[in-house]
Amino acid sequence: MKKTLLTLFLFLIFTNLVISQTTFVTPIQNIDPNTGEEPYELASGDLDNDGDIDLVMATYWFTGFGTPTQDYIKWYENDGSGNFSIPTSSIVSSTIRYVDGLTVANIDNQFGLDIVATSAVQNTLVYYLSDGSGGFGSEVVVSNTVTGAGQVFAADINNDGHTDLATVSYDDNKSIWFAGDGAGNFGTEQTIESGSTDGPFTIELDDFDGDMDMDVVIGFYNTGNIEIYYNQYIESGTSTVSWVKDAVTVDSGNLYFLATKFADVNNDGTLDVVKVDNSTGEVEWFNKIKNGASTPNTISTSAIIDRPGAIAVADIDGDTYNDVIITDSGAGDDAIIWFKGANNASPSATPTLIEDNNYQNFAITVDDYDGDTDLDIAFLGNGNDTLGWYENELISLSVEENSVSNISIYPNPTNNILNFRSSFNEPLNLSIYNLLGQVVLSKNIDNNTALDVSELSSGVYTIRLNNTNEVIKFIKN
């Protein structure tokens, strides 16, 4: 097959990506050996607006655990190379109690990402605005009537370009959302679902049906059901948000959800539903047809991890296929493992060990903490009050030094336009993935033409040429 020469930059990126295996540096790189009692929630993002990925965690102590102690929301500053410090402004809040939901989002369209949290015993949904320099403002209450507030998710629900917030009100048996105006203000509570005694417990949003608006998957504690609710913003033609429940329940009979989420587990380009049942040990993904069949597929069982704690679905080995990472919330099984993803198939049945300890991990985040373009793993050790991270090392195997691709792209890095040149006569069918393995753009383009990538956020992306199954990385400035 005819070869075309690439720039040295592209050649090095491609050869490092083509054949690789993933290992993680152990033991852990300890960030905070004393987080406070019962660290439970963890999120990552650029909190101080300096271009690298920071961390924020929250503790989950309440009087039912015994003598009350101090709860915290704390953030940790990254220098861009994975060296985290505990700044003087680390404690964002020392008054919030029993944090059951935590995320980061740009609430006011200024500076770095802001911190959003819920308190299950104070019945509040709140946020803290970043000043872009490592400081955070005082607590701003979105609602103080979210009784038994649980997980929280940030997304643009009403398609107005601003961040909205969705959460569950467990004690009131309802799932709700609040519309943001992009300036830090939120409207009144709006209902996703209510009127049952099912006990909504877990929540996540994504465009499950591919119609360009955000849908919701909810795990119900009392019934053990997983249900999908479709946003009718696009489908109704009215440009207003309303919700319709899928006619077929995704799954039932679960005992204790720790996660229900959307993710493309089998790498077929469409979202699936994922669950973690901490009681039965079942970690499954469901090939769900809209208003139709839901087919369960096993990722992990109690024989592998008896008390699974957290899950992440992302491409950690750089082959553009999503992998699955699972943690142990107990002390008896492998602490963190991962299952290799495959093209249009379930992940591998046999997991790979990252590390075995008895830290009891209820929360992980997957992001590029050291700026080397691969995905690392941060975790909270609930049992020993520790925050740490594992560095991903993609090790290149035998690749001929003169290996080149049939596709060239330029300029790389790029601001707006990416040009393609190839030896193919037919149009190029391509998919662009972000570092989390999510498809952000799919398109057919003619050979020797340009692709507009101006709408993509700054970062590293992977192009998969579906014609040839080749992969190329590029940087968007």
C-alpha positions in Angstrom: 0.0 0.0 0.0 1.4 3.4 -1.0 2.8 5.4 1.9 2.7 9.2 2.3 5.1 11.2 4.5 3.9 13.1 7.5 5.4 15.8 9.5 7.8 14.6 12.2 5.3 15.8 14.9 2.4 13.7 13.5 4.7 10.7 12.9 5.8 10.6 16.5 2.2 11.0 17.8 0.9 8.3 15.5 3.7 5.7 16.2 3.3 6.2 20.0 -0.5 5.6 19.7 -0.6 2.6 17.3 0.6 -0.1 19.6 0.7 0.5 23.3 0.0 -1.1 26.6 -1.1 0.7 29.8 0.6 0.4 33.1 0.0 2.6 36.2 2.8 3.8 38.5 2.4 2.3 41.9 2.4 2.8 44.8 0.0 5.8 44.8 1.2 9.4 44.6 -0.3 10.7 47.8 -2.0 14.1 47.6 -3.6 14.4 51.0 -3.1 11.8 53.7 -5.6 13.4 56.0 -8.7 14.5 54.0 -11.0 14.4 57.0 -13.3 11.6 58.0 -15.1 9.6 55.3 -14.0 11.1 52.0 -16.7 10.2 49.6 -17.1 12.5 46.6 -14.5 13.5 44.0 -14.4 15.6 40.9 -11.7 17.0 38.6 -11.4 20.1 36.4 -9.5 23.3 36.0 -10.6 25.1 39.1 -8.1 28.0 39.1 -8.2 28.8 35.3 -4.5 28.0 34.7 -5.0 25.3 32.1 -4.4 22.1 34.1 -6.6 19.7 36.0 -7.2 20.2 39.7 -9.2 18.1 42.1 -12.0 18.7 44.6 -13.3 16.2 47.2 -16.0 16.2 49.9 -16.5 14.1 53.0 -19.6 12.3 54.1 -19.7 12.2 57.9 -22.9 12.4 59.8 -24.1 11.6 63.3 -25.2 8.1 62.4 -21.5 7.2 62.1 -20.9 8.0 65.8 -19.5 11.2 67.4 -19.8 14.0 64.8 -16.7 15.4 63.3 -15.9 18.1 60.8 -17.1 17.8 57.2 -15.2 19.5 54.3 -15.2 20.4 50.7 -11.5 20.8 49.8 -9.7 21.5 46.6 -6.2 20.6 45.5 -4.0 22.6 43.1 -2.1 20.9 40.2 1.1 22.5 38.8 0.4 20.9 35.4 2.8 18.0 35.9 0.8 16.1 38.4 2.3 17.6 41.5 -0.6 18.5 43.7 -0.4 20.9 46.6 -2.9 21.8 49.4 -3.3 25.6 49.0 -4.1 27.9 51.8 -7.5 28.3 50.3 -8.0 24.5 50.2 -11.1 24.4 52.4 -13.9 25.6 50.3 -16.5 24.8 53.0 -16.4 23.5 56.5 -20.1 24.0 57.3 -21.7 21.7 54.7 -22.7 18.3 56.1 -23.1 14.9 54.6 -22.1 15.7 51.0 -23.9 13.2 48.7 -23.4 15.0 45.4 -20.4 16.8 44.0 -19.5 18.1 40.5 -17.7 21.0 38.8 -19.2 23.3 36.1 -18.9 26.8 34.8 -21.9 28.4 36.5 -21.2 32.1 35.8 -19.1 31.8 32.6 -16.2 33.4 34.3 -12.7 32.2 35.4 -12.3 28.6 36.3 -14.8 25.9 37.0 -17.1 26.3 40.0 -18.0 23.7 42.6 -21.5 22.3 43.0 -22.6 20.2 45.9 -25.6 18.7 47.7 -26.1 18.0 51.4 -28.4 15.1 52.3 -29.1 16.3 55.8 -29.2 20.1 55.2 -31.5 19.4 52.2 -29.6 21.9 50.0 -28.2 22.3 46.5 -25.4 24.8 46.6 -22.4 26.2 44.6 -19.2 28.0 45.2 -17.9 30.4 42.5 -14.2 30.3 41.5 -12.3 33.6 41.3 -9.9 32.1 38.8 -7.0 32.4 41.1 -7.5 29.5 43.5 -10.1 31.1 45.7 -13.8 30.4 46.0 -16.7 32.5 47.0 -19.1 31.9 49.8 -21.9 29.3 49.6 -24.7 30.2 47.2 -27.9 28.3 47.7 -29.8 27.1 44.6 -32.5 25.4 46.8 -32.9 24.5 50.5 -35.9 22.2 49.9 -34.2 19.3 48.3 -35.1 16.8 51.0 -32.6 14.0 51.1 -30.5 15.6 48.3 -28.3 13.1 46.4 -26.2 13.0 43.3 -26.0 16.2 41.2 -25.2 16.6 37.5 -24.5 19.7 35.5 -25.6 20.0 31.8 -27.4 22.3 29.4 -30.9 20.8 29.7 -32.9 23.5 28.0 -30.4 24.1 25.1 -29.8 27.8 25.9 -26.0 27.6 26.2 -26.0 27.9 30.0 -25.3 25.3 32.7 -28.3 23.8 34.4 -28.3 21.5 37.4 -30.2 18.2 38.0 -30.5 16.2 41.3 -32.6 13.8 43.2 -34.8 14.5 46.2 -34.9 11.1 47.8 -37.2 11.7 50.7 -39.7 13.5 48.5 -39.6 10.8 45.8 -38.8 13.2 42.9 -36.1 14.1 40.5 -35.7 17.8 39.7 -33.7 20.3 37.7 -32.9 24.0 37.9 -32.3 26.3 34.9 -29.3 28.5 35.0 -28.9 31.9 33.3 -25.1 31.8 32.9 -24.6 34.5 35.4 -24.9 32.5 38.6 -28.7 32.6 38.9 -31.1 29.7 38.9 -34.8 29.4 38.4 -37.3 27.6 40.5 -37.4 23.8 40.8 -38.7 21.9 37.8 -39.8 18.3 37.8 -38.3 15.4 35.8 -40.3 12.7 37.6 -42.4 12.5 40.8 -45.5 11.0 42.4 -44.1 7.6 43.3 -42.5 6.1 46.4 -39.6 4.6 44.4 -36.9 6.7 46.0 -34.7 8.2 43.2 -31.1 7.7 44.3 -28.7 8.0 41.3 -28.9 10.3 38.3 -26.9 11.1 35.2 -27.6 13.0 32.0 -26.6 12.6 28.3 -28.1 12.5 24.9 -29.1 8.9 24.9 -31.5 9.0 21.9 -29.2 11.2 19.8 -31.6 14.0 19.2 -29.4 16.8 20.6 -31.0 17.3 24.0 -30.1 15.8 27.4 -31.9 12.7 28.6 -31.8 11.3 32.1 -31.1 7.9 33.6 -32.2 7.4 37.3 -31.7 4.5 39.7 -34.5 4.1 42.2 -33.5 2.7 45.6 -36.8 1.4 46.9 -37.7 -0.5 43.7 -34.3 -1.3 42.4 -35.4 -0.1 39.0 -33.4 1.8 36.4 -35.5 4.1 34.2 -34.7 6.5 31.4 -36.6 9.8 30.9 -36.4 11.5 27.5 -36.1 15.2 27.2 -38.8 16.4 24.7 -37.1 19.8 24.0 -36.3 18.7 20.4 -38.9 16.0 19.8 -41.9 18.1 20.8 -41.0 20.9 18.4 -41.9 23.4 21.1 -38.4 24.2 22.4 -39.5 23.6 25.9 -38.3 20.9 28.3 -40.7 18.1 29.3 -40.0 14.5 30.0 -41.4 11.1 28.8 -40.5 7.9 30.5 -39.1 5.0 28.4 -41.8 2.4 27.9 -39.5 -0.4 29.0 -37.6 -0.4 32.3 -33.8 -0.8 31.9 -33.4 -3.2 34.8 -35.1 -4.1 38.1 -34.5 -5.9 41.4 -31.3 -4.1 42.3 -30.5 -3.8 46.0 -28.1 -0.8 46.4 -27.1 1.4 43.5 -23.9 3.4 43.7 -24.0 4.4 40.0 -26.3 4.4 37.0 -24.9 6.1 34.0 -24.8 6.5 30.3 -21.6 5.4 28.4 -20.6 3.7 25.2 -19.3 0.5 26.7 -19.3 -1.7 23.6 -17.8 1.0 21.4 -20.5 0.9 18.7 -21.0 4.7 18.7 -24.2 4.7 20.7 -24.7 5.1 24.4 -25.5 2.2 26.7 -26.7 2.2 30.4 -24.3 1.1 33.1 -25.0 0.1 36.7 -23.1 -0.6 39.9 -24.9 -2.6 42.6 -22.8 -2.4 45.7 -24.9 -5.1 47.5 -24.9 -7.9 44.9 -21.6 -7.0 43.3 -23.1 -6.8 39.9 -21.6 -4.4 37.4 -23.5 -4.6 34.1 -24.1 -2.7 30.9 -27.3 -2.7 29.0 -27.8 -2.6 25.3 -31.0 -0.6 25.5 -33.3 0.2 22.6 -35.5 3.3 23.0 -38.9 2.1 24.2 -37.7 -1.4 23.5 -35.6 -4.3 24.8 -32.9 -3.9 27.4 -30.2 -6.6 27.1 -27.9 -7.1 30.2 -24.2 -7.8 29.8 -21.9 -8.6 32.6 -18.8 -6.5 33.3 -17.9 -7.7 36.8 -19.5 -10.0 39.4 -19.1 -10.5 43.2 -16.5 -13.2 42.4 -14.2 -10.4 41.1 -15.2 -7.6 43.4 -17.8 -8.3 46.1 -18.5 -4.6 46.9 -17.9 -2.5 43.8 -17.6 1.1 44.7 -17.0 3.4 41.7 -16.9 3.0 37.9 -15.4 5.0 35.1 -15.7 4.4 31.4 -12.9 6.0 29.3 -10.1 5.1 26.9 -7.1 4.6 29.2 -4.9 2.6 26.8 -5.0 5.0 23.9 -6.7 2.8 21.3 -9.8 5.0 21.0 -12.0 2.2 22.5 -13.6 2.9 25.9 -12.3 0.7 28.8 -14.0 0.2 32.2 -12.4 0.9 35.5 -13.9 -0.4 38.8 -12.9 0.0 42.4 -13.5 -2.0 45.6 -15.4 -0.2 48.3 -14.6 -3.1 50.7 -11.2 -4.4 51.8 -11.2 -8.0 50.6 -10.8 -7.7 46.8 -8.5 -6.0 44.3 -8.8 -2.3 45.0 -8.7 -0.9 41.4 -9.0 -3.0 38.2 -9.8 -2.3 34.6 -11.3 -4.2 31.7 -10.0 -3.6 28.2 -12.6 -2.3 25.7 -13.2 -3.7 22.2 -14.7 -2.6 18.9 -18.5 -3.2 18.9 -18.2 -5.8 21.7 -18.2 -6.2 25.5 -15.1 -5.4 27.4 -12.6 -8.2 28.2 -13.9 -10.8 30.7 -10.6 -10.8 32.6 -9.6 -7.6 34.4 -6.1 -6.1 34.7 -5.0 -5.1 38.2 -4.0 -1.5 38.8 -3.3 -1.9 42.5 -4.5 -3.9 45.5 -5.0 -2.2 48.8 -7.7 -1.9 51.4 -8.5 1.8 51.1 -12.2 1.3 50.3 -12.6 3.4 47.2 -16.1 5.0 46.6 -14.9 7.7 44.2 -12.5 8.0 41.2 -12.0 10.5 38.5 -10.2 9.9 35.2 -8.3 12.8 33.6 -4.9 13.9 32.4 -3.2 15.1 35.6 0.4 15.3 34.4 -0.2 16.8 30.9 1.2 13.9 28.9 -2.1 13.3 26.9 -3.0 10.0 28.5 -5.6 9.4 31.2 -4.6 9.0 34.8 -6.8 7.9 37.8 -7.4 9.8 41.0 -9.2 8.2 43.9 -10.4 8.7 47.5 -9.5 6.1 50.1 -12.7 6.2 52.3 -11.2 3.7 54.8 -8.0 5.6 55.5 -9.0 9.2 54.7 -6.6 9.5 51.7 -6.6 11.2 48.3 -4.1 10.0 45.7 -3.6 9.4 42.0 -2.1 6.8 39.7 0.0 7.9 36.8 -0.8 6.2 33.5 2.3 5.2 31.5 1.6 4.2 27.9 4.6 2.0 27.0 5.3 1.7 23.2 6.0 -1.8 21.9 7.8 -2.8 18.7 6.9 -0.3 16.0 9.0 0.1 12.9 10.6 3.5 13.0 9.5 4.2 9.4 5.9 3.4 10.1 3.7 6.1 8.6 0.0 6.6 7.9 -1.9 6.9 4.7 -3.5 10.1 6.0 -1.8 13.4 6.8 -3.3 16.2 8.8 -2.1 19.8 9.2 -1.7 22.2 10.9 -1.2 20.3 14.1 -1.7 21.9 16.6 -4.6 23.9 15.1 -6.9 26.7 16.2 -9.9 26.3 13.8 -9.2 24.3 10.6 -7.8 20.8 10.2 -6.7 19.9 6.6 -6.7 16.3 5.5 -4.6 14.7 2.7 -4.7 11.1 1.7 -4.1 8.6 -1.1 -7.8 7.5 -1.0 -10.2 8.4 -3.7 -13.4 7.9 -1.6 -14.6 10.3 1.1 -13.0 9.9 4.6 -15.4 8.7 7.2 -14.0 9.9 10.6 -14.9 10.1 14.2 -13.2 12.5 16.7 -12.8 11.4 20.3 -11.9 13.4 23.4 -9.6 12.1 26.1 -12.6 10.4 27.9 -13.3 8.4 24.8 -16.5 10.2 23.9 -17.3 10.9 20.3 -17.4 14.7 19.9 -17.7 14.9 16.1 -18.5 12.4 13.3 -18.3 13.4 9.7 -17.7 12.3 6.1 -15.3 14.7 4.3 -13.8 14.6 0.8 -10.1 14.0 0.4 -7.8 17.0 0.4 -10.4 19.2 2.2 -10.6 21.0 5.5 -12.6 20.2 8.7 -13.8 23.0 11.0 -12.9 22.1 14.6 -13.3 25.6 16.0 -16.2 24.5 18.2 -14.1 22.0 20.1 -12.6 22.9 23.4 -8.9 23.2 23.8 -7.2 19.8 24.3 -5.9 16.6 22.8 -8.2 14.6 20.4 -8.0 11.4 18.6 -9.3 10.9 15.0 -10.4 7.4 14.0 -10.5 6.9 10.2 -13.3 4.4 9.9 -12.3 3.6 6.3 -9.0 2.1 7.4 -9.3 1.9 11.3 -6.3 4.1 11.5 -6.0 6.6 14.4 -4.3 10.0 14.6 -4.0 12.5 17.4 -4.2 16.3 17.1 -4.1 19.2 19.5 -6.8 21.9 19.5 -5.5 25.2 20.8 
